[in-house]
Amino acid sequence: MKPISHLDDIPSTPGKFKMDKSPYIHHRMRWHSSLAKLTFWSFLFTALIFVLFLRSPSSSSSSSSSQPQHLSDPSRRYLQNTNWGGHAWEKRVRSSARIRTQKGMSVLVTGAAGFVGTHVSAALKRRGDGVLGLDNFNDYYDPSLKRARQALLERAGVFVVEGDINDEALLRKLFEVVPFTHVMHLAAQAGVRYAMENPASYVHSNLAGLVSLLEVCKSVNPQPAIVWASSSSVYGLNTKVPFSEKDRTDQPASLYAATKKAGEEIAHTYNHIYGLSLTGLRFFTVYGPWGRPDMAYFFFTRDILSGKPIPIFEAANHGTVARDFTYIDDIVRGCLASLDTAEKSTGSGGKKQGPAQLRVFNLGNTSPVPVTDLVSILEKLLKVKAKKNIMKLPRNGDVQFTHANISSAQRELGYKPTTDLQTGLKKFVRWYLRFFADGKKSAE
Ligand SMILES: O=C(O)[C@H]1O[C@H](OP(=O)(O)OP(=O)(O)OC[C@H]2O[C@@H](n3ccc(=O)[nH]c3=O)[C@H](O)[C@@H]2O)[C@H](O)[C@@H](O)[C@@H]1O
């Protein structure tokens, strides 16, 4: 745009434009001065319009945009999809989110192509709720598994929009097309150990992404109720067992845990200022079919089958490392119960109108199992002996054990886990063998 180059010739503030004081040229100068002023202000005005245009969210993320904001961050492992919008796209969004039962809800599920996201989306759809998925399909782990989950959801009638939660323009557009009653926010950068490798990705998804989502949720009318994934890792170095929601969570052992804890505080703020109804769920090492390949039960299975040694952590003095492994179906029931019991947000027009619900629940299994037992169960199910490589528990985020007290979720959500590790792993192994034997195409 032309005026930009001219801006360099104009003093930064009009007051600094010095006039010649000679009386001889006074009259001419007045005329010149008016012309100069006019030219100056028109340039300034045009430049301002130009700058505003460049900075506007719709211009930075609409389909015509060339460089979405976050691409300046080299740590990202995906390109933000700007290919959304249009009549056909809106029709798909609307149809996916259509409620097909009385008293149903319309839910925006972020991270829908993720492990928990896929299961929750499918379960909501099965019972007649409207569901729209959102996922950025990043390559933290093999995106082809995410694509397979997407295909599964597609067959169930759930459209998964490809986009990032940091793309506020996309989020606003989605709320424009569908006035979602609920948001199930599961998009996140997961994994405790990877935080040492790529800390920026945790800040991007778990902090900036969460704030971007809450900013949009607080400003739409009606505001949705939000249920979101926190983590058992917030208990960090807490040694009081079982972990209760009242226990201290101010000693995170990893950046991942710290971002989840920060998320809980951010949730408090948006609840307090804007009246958003918010429920945080502290998941305890969730496992099952369609799971995450970065998790121990998943890659132990892969490596046991291929004869590769598996690193098994132990604490000081041969201390046991244990997890309160929780089966996916139990978690899904907890998520749906949280959505069902979520009260409406109270704000409108971006302003709080009264106190709103703010909750945090442990969703665990209440029976921690040593990692060595997990390996023994897998060996039996796979009928292959593992090559064990016993190692010291690394100091990069791992905690020695987790154990959930679920009385609060039991009382308020009717949450009651029913699957023990042996039963759950059996279902996982069956899925795993079928999925990978069938060229990643089969579904359970
Ligand atoms: O519930 C949670 O809060 C967290 O659960 C898992 O984190 P984690 O429990 O560490 O799950 P895995 O990485 O699958 O590890 C499971 C167990 O295996 C152990 N492990 C892990 C990796 C390994 O190479 N060897 C090994 O013995 C870990 O110490 C841990 O006790 C998830 O990865 C997190 O995203 C989630 O937030």
The ligand as an SDF file (V2000), in Angstrom:
LIG
                    3D

 37 39  0  0  0  0  0  0  0  0999 V2000
   -2.6910  -39.0410   35.0360 O   0  0  0  0  0  0  0  0  0  0  0  0
   -1.9330  -38.1410   34.7810 C   0  0  0  0  0  0  0  0  0  0  0  0
   -1.9190  -37.1280   35.4270 O   0  0  0  0  0  0  0  0  0  0  0  0
   -0.9700  -38.2710   33.6450 C   0  0  0  0  0  0  0  0  0  0  0  0
   -0.8950  -39.6530   33.2520 O   0  0  0  0  0  0  0  0  0  0  0  0
    0.0700  -39.9370   32.3020 C   0  0  0  0  0  0  0  0  0  0  0  0
    1.3550  -39.7460   32.8840 O   0  0  0  0  0  0  0  0  0  0  0  0
    2.0210  -40.9870   33.5970 P   0  0  0  0  0  0  0  0  0  0  0  0
    1.2310  -41.4350   34.7610 O   0  0  0  0  0  0  0  0  0  0  0  0
    3.4410  -40.6250   33.8290 O   0  0  0  0  0  0  0  0  0  0  0  0
    1.8800  -42.1250   32.4740 O   0  0  0  0  0  0  0  0  0  0  0  0
    2.9640  -42.9530   31.6590 P   0  0  0  0  0  0  0  0  0  0  0  0
    3.9290  -42.0770   30.9930 O   0  0  0  0  0  0  0  0  0  0  0  0
    2.2300  -43.9210   30.8300 O   0  0  0  0  0  0  0  0  0  0  0  0
    3.7330  -43.7500   32.8020 O   0  0  0  0  0  0  0  0  0  0  0  0
    3.0770  -44.7500   33.5520 C   0  0  0  0  0  0  0  0  0  0  0  0
    4.0220  -45.3280   34.5480 C   0  0  0  0  0  0  0  0  0  0  0  0
    5.0760  -46.0010   33.8620 O   0  0  0  0  0  0  0  0  0  0  0  0
    6.3350  -45.5250   34.3070 C   0  0  0  0  0  0  0  0  0  0  0  0
    7.2500  -45.5440   33.1410 N   0  0  0  0  0  0  0  0  0  0  0  0
    7.0740  -44.6770   32.1260 C   0  0  0  0  0  0  0  0  0  0  0  0
    7.9020  -44.6860   31.0460 C   0  0  0  0  0  0  0  0  0  0  0  0
    8.9580  -45.5790   31.0150 C   0  0  0  0  0  0  0  0  0  0  0  0
    9.7740  -45.6150   30.0560 O   0  0  0  0  0  0  0  0  0  0  0  0
    9.1080  -46.4530   32.0340 N   0  0  0  0  0  0  0  0  0  0  0  0
    8.2750  -46.4540   33.1180 C   0  0  0  0  0  0  0  0  0  0  0  0
    8.4560  -47.2630   34.0510 O   0  0  0  0  0  0  0  0  0  0  0  0
    6.0760  -44.1460   34.8580 C   0  0  0  0  0  0  0  0  0  0  0  0
    7.0230  -43.8190   35.8640 O   0  0  0  0  0  0  0  0  0  0  0  0
    4.6870  -44.3110   35.4360 C   0  0  0  0  0  0  0  0  0  0  0  0
    4.7480  -44.7780   36.7400 O   0  0  0  0  0  0  0  0  0  0  0  0
   -0.1040  -39.0710   31.0640 C   0  0  0  0  0  0  0  0  0  0  0  0
    0.9750  -39.2040   30.1910 O   0  0  0  0  0  0  0  0  0  0  0  0
   -0.3170  -37.6220   31.3970 C   0  0  0  0  0  0  0  0  0  0  0  0
   -0.6620  -36.9290   30.2290 O   0  0  0  0  0  0  0  0  0  0  0  0
   -1.4110  -37.5240   32.4310 C   0  0  0  0  0  0  0  0  0  0  0  0
   -1.7300  -36.2250   32.7700 O   0  0  0  0  0  0  0  0  0  0  0  0
  1  2  2  0
  2  3  1  0
  2  4  1  0
  4  5  1  0
  4 36  1  0
  5  6  1  0
  6  7  1  0
  6 32  1  0
  7  8  1  0
  8  9  2  0
  8 10  1  0
  8 11  1  0
 11 12  1  0
 12 13  2  0
 12 14  1  0
 12 15  1  0
 15 16  1  0
 16 17  1  0
 17 18  1  0
 17 30  1  0
 18 19  1  0
 19 20  1  0
 19 28  1  0
 20 21  1  0
 20 26  1  0
 21 22  2  0
 22 23  1  0
 23 24  2  0
 23 25  1  0
 25 26  1  0
 26 27  2  0
 28 29  1  0
 28 30  1  0
 30 31  1  0
 32 33  1  0
 32 34  1  0
 34 35  1  0
 34 36  1  0
 36 37  1  0
M  END
$$$$
